[in-house]
């Protein structure tokens, strides 16, 4: 899965460096946000 995503990313990069950068950044931010949401939910369940 990661391999396929990497290939898609590199082929998309040739279209525009800035667009590629922003797409990868947004994906990373979304992943981090999802993990933080999961952690906060777990903490609330544990201490609440």
CHARMM-style PDB file with segment names, atoms N, HN, CA, C and O in Angstrom:
ATOM      1  N   UNK     1       0.849  -1.209   0.000  1.00  0.00      PROA
ATOM      2  CA  UNK     1       0.000   0.000   0.000  1.00  0.00      PROA
ATOM      3  C   UNK     1       0.877   1.249   0.000  1.00  0.00      PROA
ATOM      4  O   UNK     1       0.685   2.160  -0.805  1.00  0.00      PROA
ATOM      5  N   UNK     2       1.859   1.273   0.934  1.00  0.00      PROA
ATOM      6  HN  UNK     2       2.015   0.533   1.588  1.00  0.00      PROA
ATOM      7  CA  UNK     2       2.761   2.426   0.999  1.00  0.00      PROA
ATOM      8  C   UNK     2       3.521   2.586  -0.311  1.00  0.00      PROA
ATOM      9  O   UNK     2       3.724   3.700  -0.794  1.00  0.00      PROA
ATOM     10  N   UNK     3       3.940   1.449  -0.883  1.00  0.00      PROA
ATOM     11  HN  UNK     3       3.775   0.544  -0.492  1.00  0.00      PROA
ATOM     12  CA  UNK     3       4.686   1.488  -2.145  1.00  0.00      PROA
ATOM     13  C   UNK     3       3.832   2.144  -3.240  1.00  0.00      PROA
ATOM     14  O   UNK     3       4.312   3.004  -3.980  1.00  0.00      PROA
ATOM     15  N   UNK     4       2.576   1.733  -3.333  1.00  0.00      PROA
ATOM     16  HN  UNK     4       2.186   1.035  -2.732  1.00  0.00      PROA
ATOM     17  CA  UNK     4       1.692   2.289  -4.356  1.00  0.00      PROA
ATOM     18  C   UNK     4       1.485   3.782  -4.120  1.00  0.00      PROA
ATOM     19  O   UNK     4       1.496   4.570  -5.065  1.00  0.00      PROA
ATOM     20  N   UNK     5       1.298   4.170  -2.860  1.00  0.00      PROA
ATOM     21  HN  UNK     5       1.289   3.530  -2.092  1.00  0.00      PROA
ATOM     22  CA  UNK     5       1.117   5.582  -2.537  1.00  0.00      PROA
ATOM     23  C   UNK     5       2.349   6.378  -2.924  1.00  0.00      PROA
ATOM     24  O   UNK     5       2.238   7.498  -3.424  1.00  0.00      PROA
ATOM     25  N   UNK     6       3.529   5.805  -2.695  1.00  0.00      PROA
ATOM     26  HN  UNK     6       3.620   4.896  -2.289  1.00  0.00      PROA
ATOM     27  CA  UNK     6       4.775   6.492  -3.031  1.00  0.00      PROA
ATOM     28  C   UNK     6       4.868   6.702  -4.541  1.00  0.00      PROA
ATOM     29  O   UNK     6       5.254   7.777  -5.000  1.00  0.00      PROA
ATOM     30  N   UNK     7       4.515   5.677  -5.305  1.00  0.00      PROA
ATOM     31  HN  UNK     7       4.202   4.804  -4.932  1.00  0.00      PROA
ATOM     32  CA  UNK     7       4.563   5.791  -6.767  1.00  0.00      PROA
ATOM     33  C   UNK     7       3.588   6.870  -7.246  1.00  0.00      PROA
ATOM     34  O   UNK     7       3.918   7.668  -8.123  1.00  0.00      PROA
ATOM     35  N   UNK     8       2.389   6.887  -6.664  1.00  0.00      PROA
ATOM     36  HN  UNK     8       2.121   6.239  -5.951  1.00  0.00      PROA
ATOM     37  CA  UNK     8       1.415   7.909  -7.029  1.00  0.00      PROA
ATOM     38  C   UNK     8       1.957   9.289  -6.704  1.00  0.00      PROA
ATOM     39  O   UNK     8       1.819  10.221  -7.496  1.00  0.00      PROA
ATOM     40  N   UNK     9       2.581   9.418  -5.523  1.00  0.00      PROA
ATOM     41  HN  UNK     9       2.693   8.661  -4.879  1.00  0.00      PROA
ATOM     42  CA  UNK     9       3.118  10.703  -5.100  1.00  0.00      PROA
ATOM     43  C   UNK     9       4.191  11.197  -6.042  1.00  0.00      PROA
ATOM     44  O   UNK     9       4.194  12.372  -6.410  1.00  0.00      PROA
ATOM     45  N   UNK    10       5.115  10.316  -6.448  1.00  0.00      PROA
ATOM     46  HN  UNK    10       5.113   9.362  -6.150  1.00  0.00      PROA
ATOM     47  CA  UNK    10       6.209  10.739  -7.320  1.00  0.00      PROA
ATOM     48  C   UNK    10       5.678  11.135  -8.692  1.00  0.00      PROA
ATOM     49  O   UNK    10       6.148  12.115  -9.271  1.00  0.00      PROA
ATOM     50  N   UNK    11       4.705  10.394  -9.224  1.00  0.00      PROA
ATOM     51  HN  UNK    11       4.323   9.599  -8.754  1.00  0.00      PROA
ATOM     52  CA  UNK    11       4.158  10.733 -10.535  1.00  0.00      PROA
ATOM     53  C   UNK    11       3.389  12.048 -10.449  1.00  0.00      PROA
ATOM     54  O   UNK    11       3.359  12.814 -11.413  1.00  0.00      PROA
ATOM     55  N   UNK    12       2.772  12.310  -9.312  1.00  0.00      PROA
ATOM     56  HN  UNK    12       2.796  11.688  -8.529  1.00  0.00      PROA
ATOM     57  CA  UNK    12       2.029  13.552  -9.113  1.00  0.00      PROA
ATOM     58  C   UNK    12       2.994  14.729  -8.947  1.00  0.00      PROA
ATOM     59  O   UNK    12       2.670  15.859  -9.311  1.00  0.00      PROA
ATOM     60  N   UNK    13       4.184  14.457  -8.394  1.00  0.00      PROA
ATOM     61  HN  UNK    13       4.447  13.539  -8.097  1.00  0.00      PROA
ATOM     62  CA  UNK    13       5.174  15.508  -8.164  1.00  0.00      PROA
ATOM     63  C   UNK    13       5.600  16.144  -9.481  1.00  0.00      PROA
ATOM     64  O   UNK    13       5.863  17.345  -9.526  1.00  0.00      PROA
ATOM     65  N   UNK    14       5.671  15.362 -10.548  1.00  0.00      PROA
ATOM     66  HN  UNK    14       5.458  14.386 -10.511  1.00  0.00      PROA
ATOM     67  CA  UNK    14       6.107  15.904 -11.833  1.00  0.00      PROA
ATOM     68  C   UNK    14       5.116  16.949 -12.347  1.00  0.00      PROA
ATOM     69  O   UNK    14       5.485  17.821 -13.133  1.00  0.00      PROA
ATOM     70  N   UNK    15       3.854  16.863 -11.903  1.00  0.00      PROA
ATOM     71  HN  UNK    15       3.554  16.154 -11.265  1.00  0.00      PROA
ATOM     72  CA  UNK    15       2.848  17.842 -12.322  1.00  0.00      PROA
ATOM     73  C   UNK    15       3.177  19.204 -11.717  1.00  0.00      PROA
ATOM     74  O   UNK    15       3.143  20.220 -12.411  1.00  0.00      PROA
ATOM     75  N   UNK    16       3.499  19.226 -10.413  1.00  0.00      PROA
ATOM     76  HN  UNK    16       3.528  18.401  -9.849  1.00  0.00      PROA
ATOM     77  CA  UNK    16       3.827  20.495  -9.760  1.00  0.00      PROA
ATOM     78  C   UNK    16       4.418  20.253  -8.390  1.00  0.00      PROA
ATOM     79  O   UNK    16       3.805  19.594  -7.550  1.00  0.00      PROA
ATOM     80  N   UNK    17       5.613  20.787  -8.159  1.00  0.00      PROA
ATOM     81  HN  UNK    17       6.111  21.322  -8.842  1.00  0.00      PROA
ATOM     82  CA  UNK    17       6.302  20.542  -6.891  1.00  0.00      PROA
ATOM     83  C   UNK    17       5.489  21.069  -5.716  1.00  0.00      PROA
ATOM     84  O   UNK    17       5.351  20.384  -4.702  1.00  0.00      PROA
ATOM     85  N   UNK    18       4.952  22.272  -5.840  1.00  0.00      PROA
ATOM     86  HN  UNK    18       5.064  22.829  -6.663  1.00  0.00      PROA
ATOM     87  CA  UNK    18       4.213  22.877  -4.735  1.00  0.00      PROA
ATOM     88  C   UNK    18       2.969  22.056  -4.417  1.00  0.00      PROA
ATOM     89  O   UNK    18       2.676  21.785  -3.252  1.00  0.00      PROA
ATOM     90  N   UNK    19       2.239  21.663  -5.461  1.00  0.00      PROA
ATOM     91  HN  UNK    19       2.477  21.883  -6.407  1.00  0.00      PROA
ATOM     92  CA  UNK    19       1.030  20.871  -5.258  1.00  0.00      PROA
ATOM     93  C   UNK    19       1.375  19.555  -4.573  1.00  0.00      PROA
ATOM     94  O   UNK    19       0.665  19.107  -3.672  1.00  0.00      PROA
ATOM     95  N   UNK    20       2.474  18.940  -5.010  1.00  0.00      PROA
ATOM     96  HN  UNK    20       3.051  19.304  -5.742  1.00  0.00      PROA
ATOM     97  CA  UNK    20       2.912  17.679  -4.416  1.00  0.00      PROA
ATOM     98  C   UNK    20       3.235  17.883  -2.949  1.00  0.00      PROA
ATOM     99  O   UNK    20       2.829  17.089  -2.100  1.00  0.00      PROA
ATOM    100  N   UNK    21       3.968  18.950  -2.649  1.00  0.00      PROA
ATOM    101  HN  UNK    21       4.297  19.596  -3.338  1.00  0.00      PROA
ATOM    102  CA  UNK    21       4.351  19.240  -1.271  1.00  0.00      PROA
ATOM    103  C   UNK    21       3.115  19.393  -0.396  1.00  0.00      PROA
ATOM    104  O   UNK    21       3.024  18.786   0.672  1.00  0.00      PROA
ATOM    105  N   UNK    22       2.157  20.213  -0.854  1.00  0.00      PROA
ATOM    106  HN  UNK    22       2.232  20.706  -1.720  1.00  0.00      PROA
ATOM    107  CA  UNK    22       0.971  20.468  -0.052  1.00  0.00      PROA
ATOM    108  C   UNK    22       0.134  19.205   0.139  1.00  0.00      PROA
ATOM    109  O   UNK    22      -0.426  18.994   1.214  1.00  0.00      PROA
ATOM    110  N   UNK    23       0.046  18.369  -0.887  1.00  0.00      PROA
ATOM    111  HN  UNK    23       0.501  18.540  -1.760  1.00  0.00      PROA
ATOM    112  CA  UNK    23      -0.752  17.144  -0.765  1.00  0.00      PROA
ATOM    113  C   UNK    23      -0.141  16.225   0.280  1.00  0.00      PROA
ATOM    114  O   UNK    23      -0.859  15.661   1.106  1.00  0.00      PROA
ATOM    115  N   UNK    24       1.191  16.068   0.252  1.00  0.00      PROA
ATOM    116  HN  UNK    24       1.774  16.526  -0.419  1.00  0.00      PROA
ATOM    117  CA  UNK    24       1.848  15.193   1.222  1.00  0.00      PROA
ATOM    118  C   UNK    24       1.727  15.766   2.622  1.00  0.00      PROA
ATOM    119  O   UNK    24       1.520  15.024   3.583  1.00  0.00      PROA
ATOM    120  N   UNK    25       1.857  17.097   2.748  1.00  0.00      PROA
ATOM    121  HN  UNK    25       2.025  17.700   1.968  1.00  0.00      PROA
ATOM    122  CA  UNK    25       1.744  17.742   4.060  1.00  0.00      PROA
ATOM    123  C   UNK    25       0.341  17.551   4.616  1.00  0.00      PROA
ATOM    124  O   UNK    25       0.182  17.227   5.793  1.00  0.00      PROA
ATOM    125  N   UNK    26      -0.680  17.748   3.783  1.00  0.00      PROA
ATOM    126  HN  UNK    26      -0.551  18.012   2.827  1.00  0.00      PROA
ATOM    127  CA  UNK    26      -2.058  17.608   4.251  1.00  0.00      PROA
ATOM    128  C   UNK    26      -2.336  16.176   4.687  1.00  0.00      PROA
ATOM    129  O   UNK    26      -3.038  15.950   5.673  1.00  0.00      PROA
ATOM    130  N   UNK    27      -1.784  15.205   3.953  1.00  0.00      PROA
ATOM    131  HN  UNK    27      -1.214  15.389   3.152  1.00  0.00      PROA
ATOM    132  CA  UNK    27      -1.969  13.800   4.324  1.00  0.00      PROA
ATOM    133  C   UNK    27      -1.329  13.527   5.676  1.00  0.00      PROA
ATOM    134  O   UNK    27      -1.916  12.860   6.528  1.00  0.00      PROA
ATOM    135  N   UNK    28      -0.112  14.051   5.867  1.00  0.00      PROA
ATOM    136  HN  UNK    28       0.365  14.593   5.174  1.00  0.00      PROA
ATOM    137  CA  UNK    28       0.585  13.863   7.138  1.00  0.00      PROA
ATOM    138  C   UNK    28      -0.207  14.483   8.275  1.00  0.00      PROA
ATOM    139  O   UNK    28      -0.386  13.859   9.321  1.00  0.00      PROA
ATOM    140  N   UNK    29      -0.685  15.714   8.078  1.00  0.00      PROA
ATOM    141  HN  UNK    29      -0.539  16.221   7.229  1.00  0.00      PROA
ATOM    142  CA  UNK    29      -1.436  16.399   9.127  1.00  0.00      PROA
ATOM    143  C   UNK    29      -2.696  15.619   9.475  1.00  0.00      PROA
ATOM    144  O   UNK    29      -3.059  15.500  10.645  1.00  0.00      PROA
ATOM    145  N   UNK    30      -3.364  15.086   8.444  1.00  0.00      PROA
ATOM    146  HN  UNK    30      -3.069  15.183   7.493  1.00  0.00      PROA
ATOM    147  CA  UNK    30      -4.582  14.321   8.683  1.00  0.00      PROA
ATOM    148  C   UNK    30      -4.281  13.090   9.527  1.00  0.00      PROA
ATOM    149  O   UNK    30      -5.036  12.762  10.442  1.00  0.00      PROA
ATOM    150  N   UNK    31      -3.160  12.394   9.217  1.00  0.00      PROA
ATOM    151  HN  UNK    31      -2.547  12.660   8.474  1.00  0.00      PROA
ATOM    152  CA  UNK    31      -2.779  11.207   9.984  1.00  0.00      PROA
ATOM    153  C   UNK    31      -2.502  11.574  11.431  1.00  0.00      PROA
ATOM    154  O   UNK    31      -2.983  10.908  12.348  1.00  0.00      PROA
ATOM    155  N   UNK    32      -1.721  12.641  11.640  1.00  0.00      PROA
ATOM    156  HN  UNK    32      -1.331  13.182  10.895  1.00  0.00      PROA
ATOM    157  CA  UNK    32      -1.388  13.076  12.999  1.00  0.00      PROA
ATOM    158  C   UNK    32      -2.660  13.432  13.758  1.00  0.00      PROA
ATOM    159  O   UNK    32      -2.819  13.048  14.917  1.00  0.00      PROA
ATOM    160  N   UNK    33      -3.571  14.166  13.110  1.00  0.00      PROA
ATOM    161  HN  UNK    33      -3.442  14.478  12.169  1.00  0.00      PROA
ATOM    162  CA  UNK    33      -4.807  14.595  13.749  1.00  0.00      PROA
ATOM    163  C   UNK    33      -5.636  13.376  14.168  1.00  0.00      PROA
ATOM    164  O   UNK    33      -6.198  13.340  15.262  1.00  0.00      PROA
ATOM    165  N   UNK    34      -5.703  12.385  13.283  1.00  0.00      PROA
ATOM    166  HN  UNK    34      -5.246  12.413  12.393  1.00  0.00      PROA
ATOM    167  CA  UNK    34      -6.475  11.184  13.572  1.00  0.00      PROA
ATOM    168  C   UNK    34      -5.902  10.463  14.783  1.00  0.00      PROA
ATOM    169  O   UNK    34      -6.646  10.005  15.651  1.00  0.00      PROA
ATOM    170  N   UNK    35      -4.563  10.363  14.839  1.00  0.00      PROA
ATOM    171  HN  UNK    35      -3.959  10.735  14.134  1.00  0.00      PROA
ATOM    172  CA  UNK    35      -3.914   9.691  15.964  1.00  0.00      PROA
ATOM    173  C   UNK    35      -4.189  10.451  17.253  1.00  0.00      PROA
ATOM    174  O   UNK    35      -4.483   9.838  18.279  1.00  0.00      PROA
ATOM    175  N   UNK    36      -4.097  11.778  17.216  1.00  0.00      PROA
ATOM    176  HN  UNK    36      -3.859  12.276  16.382  1.00  0.00      PROA
ATOM    177  CA  UNK    36      -4.345  12.585  18.409  1.00  0.00      PROA
ATOM    178  C   UNK    36      -5.788  12.423  18.868  1.00  0.00      PROA
ATOM    179  O   UNK    36      -6.049  12.324  20.067  1.00  0.00      PROA
ATOM    180  N   UNK    37      -6.724  12.396  17.929  1.00  0.00      PROA
ATOM    181  HN  UNK    37      -6.512  12.477  16.955  1.00  0.00      PROA
ATOM    182  CA  UNK    37      -8.125  12.199  18.280  1.00  0.00      PROA
ATOM    183  C   UNK    37      -8.313  10.862  18.990  1.00  0.00      PROA
ATOM    184  O   UNK    37      -9.026  10.772  19.989  1.00  0.00      PROA
ATOM    185  N   UNK    38      -7.660   9.819  18.458  1.00  0.00      PROA
ATOM    186  HN  UNK    38      -7.080   9.892  17.646  1.00  0.00      PROA
ATOM    187  CA  UNK    38      -7.772   8.489  19.039  1.00  0.00      PROA
ATOM    188  C   UNK    38      -7.192   8.483  20.449  1.00  0.00      PROA
ATOM    189  O   UNK    38      -7.775   7.905  21.366  1.00  0.00      PROA
ATOM    190  N   UNK    39      -6.026   9.140  20.616  1.00  0.00      PROA
ATOM    191  HN  UNK    39      -5.553   9.610  19.871  1.00  0.00      PROA
ATOM    192  CA  UNK    39      -5.379   9.177  21.922  1.00  0.00      PROA
ATOM    193  C   UNK    39      -6.249   9.905  22.939  1.00  0.00      PROA
ATOM    194  O   UNK    39      -6.420   9.428  24.061  1.00  0.00      PROA
ATOM    195  N   UNK    40      -6.800  11.056  22.559  1.00  0.00      PROA
ATOM    196  HN  UNK    40      -6.661  11.443  21.648  1.00  0.00      PROA
ATOM    197  CA  UNK    40      -7.612  11.828  23.487  1.00  0.00      PROA
ATOM    198  C   UNK    40      -8.859  11.030  23.876  1.00  0.00      PROA
ATOM    199  O   UNK    40      -9.299  11.084  25.024  1.00  0.00      PROA
ATOM    200  N   UNK    41      -9.421  10.295  22.927  1.00  0.00      PROA
ATOM    201  HN  UNK    41      -9.063  10.250  21.995  1.00  0.00      PROA
ATOM    202  CA  UNK    41     -10.597   9.483  23.215  1.00  0.00      PROA
ATOM    203  C   UNK    41     -10.240   8.387  24.215  1.00  0.00      PROA
ATOM    204  O   UNK    41     -10.996   8.118  25.149  1.00  0.00      PROA
ATOM    205  N   UNK    42      -9.079   7.754  24.013  1.00  0.00      PROA
ATOM    206  HN  UNK    42      -8.465   7.973  23.254  1.00  0.00      PROA
ATOM    207  CA  UNK    42      -8.638   6.703  24.928  1.00  0.00      PROA
ATOM    208  C   UNK    42      -8.404   7.272  26.316  1.00  0.00      PROA
ATOM    209  O   UNK    42      -8.811   6.671  27.310  1.00  0.00      PROA
ATOM    210  N   UNK    43      -7.751   8.427  26.394  1.00  0.00      PROA
ATOM    211  HN  UNK    43      -7.421   8.915  25.586  1.00  0.00      PROA
ATOM    212  CA  UNK    43      -7.467   9.040  27.684  1.00  0.00      PROA
ATOM    213  C   UNK    43      -8.756   9.402  28.409  1.00  0.00      PROA
ATOM    214  O   UNK    43      -8.869   9.201  29.618  1.00  0.00      PROA
ATOM    215  N   UNK    44      -9.724   9.933  27.677  1.00  0.00      PROA
ATOM    216  HN  UNK    44      -9.633  10.096  26.695  1.00  0.00      PROA
ATOM    217  CA  UNK    44     -11.000  10.291  28.280  1.00  0.00      PROA
ATOM    218  C   UNK    44     -11.678   9.042  28.843  1.00  0.00      PROA
ATOM    219  O   UNK    44     -12.223   9.064  29.947  1.00  0.00      PROA
ATOM    220  N   UNK    45     -11.638   7.951  28.072  1.00  0.00      PROA
ATOM    221  HN  UNK    45     -11.195   7.933  27.175  1.00  0.00      PROA
ATOM    222  CA  UNK    45     -12.256   6.713  28.533  1.00  0.00      PROA
ATOM    223  C   UNK    45     -11.546   6.152  29.753  1.00  0.00      PROA
ATOM    224  O   UNK    45     -12.178   5.562  30.630  1.00  0.00      PROA
ATOM    225  N   UNK    46     -10.235   6.335  29.809  1.00  0.00      PROA
ATOM    226  HN  UNK    46      -9.722   6.814  29.097  1.00  0.00      PROA
ATOM    227  CA  UNK    46      -9.457   5.752  30.893  1.00  0.00      PROA
ATOM    228  C   UNK    46      -9.625   6.549  32.188  1.00  0.00      PROA
ATOM    229  O   UNK    46      -9.769   5.966  33.262  1.00  0.00      PROA
ATOM    230  N   UNK    47      -9.608   7.888  32.087  1.00  0.00      PROA
ATOM    231  HN  UNK    47      -9.491   8.361  31.214  1.00  0.00      PROA
ATOM    232  CA  UNK    47      -9.614   8.707  33.303  1.00  0.00      PROA
ATOM    233  C   UNK    47     -11.007   9.238  33.627  1.00  0.00      PROA
ATOM    234  O   UNK    47     -11.267   9.624  34.767  1.00  0.00      PROA
ATOM    235  N   UNK    48     -11.914   9.263  32.635  1.00  0.00      PROA
ATOM    236  HN  UNK    48     -11.702   8.950  31.710  1.00  0.00      PROA
ATOM    237  CA  UNK    48     -13.234   9.844  32.849  1.00  0.00      PROA
ATOM    238  C   UNK    48     -14.124   8.900  33.593  1.00  0.00      PROA
ATOM    239  OT1 UNK    48     -15.281   9.225  33.862  1.00  0.00      PROA
TER     240      UNK     48
END
